Amino acid sequence: MRKIMKYLDKPLLIITIILFIFGLIMVFSASNVTAYMSHEVSPYNYFIKQSIFLIIGLVLSMIMIKFNTKSYGFFSWGLLLISIASLVVLLIIGTAKNRAISWFDLGAISIQPSEFVKVITIVFLAHYYDKNERKLNRWSKSLFPIGICAIIAGLIFVQPDLGTTIIYCAIVGIIFLSVPISKEIKFKTVFSIVGLIAFGVMVLLGSGKGVLLERQLQRFDFSNPCDKILDNGNQVCNCYIAINNGGLTGVGLGNSTQKYLYLPEPYTDFIYAIIVEELGVITGVILILLYIIILFRILLIGRSCPNNRGAVLCYGVAAYIFLHIAINLMGIMGIMPMTGVPLPFMSYGGSFTICLIAALTIVQRVSVENGIIKERGKKNA
């Protein structure tokens, strides 16, 4: 355990802890009014639940950090099959929540399989492409895992969960481009996928409500949200109001007005707007800078890896975190449609919080293995 602690990436660990603690505080601040007034539960309800999620994630992290990344790959096949099975079962017996069948409702908590499958897929692809590194000049070997991922993406899309589908496909695409596959296979595959996407967009535009639900189509009309404040622009417009209220220094922790049922569930997708309203634009900018540092540390660990497995794991996790940050913030700012994507470290949610901790633990394990390999190299020299 001493050797593990020795080679953990300390800056990444410290910033991670700070952000999780800050996020927990903001979950309480953003949720207490909604919990009491709308859901008729204790104001501490979501704070307590998020604390439990963090504890579960911490226990999982302490277990995961002891196993090398090869063993992660060994378990990834089984976990991927379980994930696919759970997505299929979910569509059959699941109940709609926020008009999407994405959660298993277990009473006190809900489990979202599509969140877990993101991290499992990163591990699966890293393991597969590392194990078959010498065979990646073959089309069948290079594209076999992409076919499996396409099935998973389809299952997520029909829930329907457009935001998670976009993130999942982007993660798979980034990993595909980062592995040592021949340029010919990469070029032809990317060209074919772009062609299929263009064809799909034309079909969607031509079919109207036949493929996408009406609420999904409405989300693409995201310009000038305050002109549609009584319709589909309500959420983003209230985010603008919250950010404007905050100014540079904010109205004070706990003093948000937009959390008084103006924003639906402000402790999830819209928590950044509450952070800026209460603590100001300066705090919002500092939060983004901390995100950049985290991404930089993860990429640095990946670049230092002596093998493709560790590098792909880090690049996949970096993509996973970056995409959640970018899509969430762009949705709040009205740059793209709102897709219900949580903000890392800040948003309330058990599945996402546990998966985020697991993803960061994988990166830390890669850092530990990098340190051990370097230490052995020095001894041998």
Helices and strands as residue ranges (DSSP letters): H 2-7, H 10-37, H 45-64, H 69-93, E 104-105, E 110-111, H 113-131, G 133-135, H 139-157, H 162-178, H 183-207, G 208-210, H 214-219, G 225-228, H 234-246, H 271-303, H 308-332, H 350-380
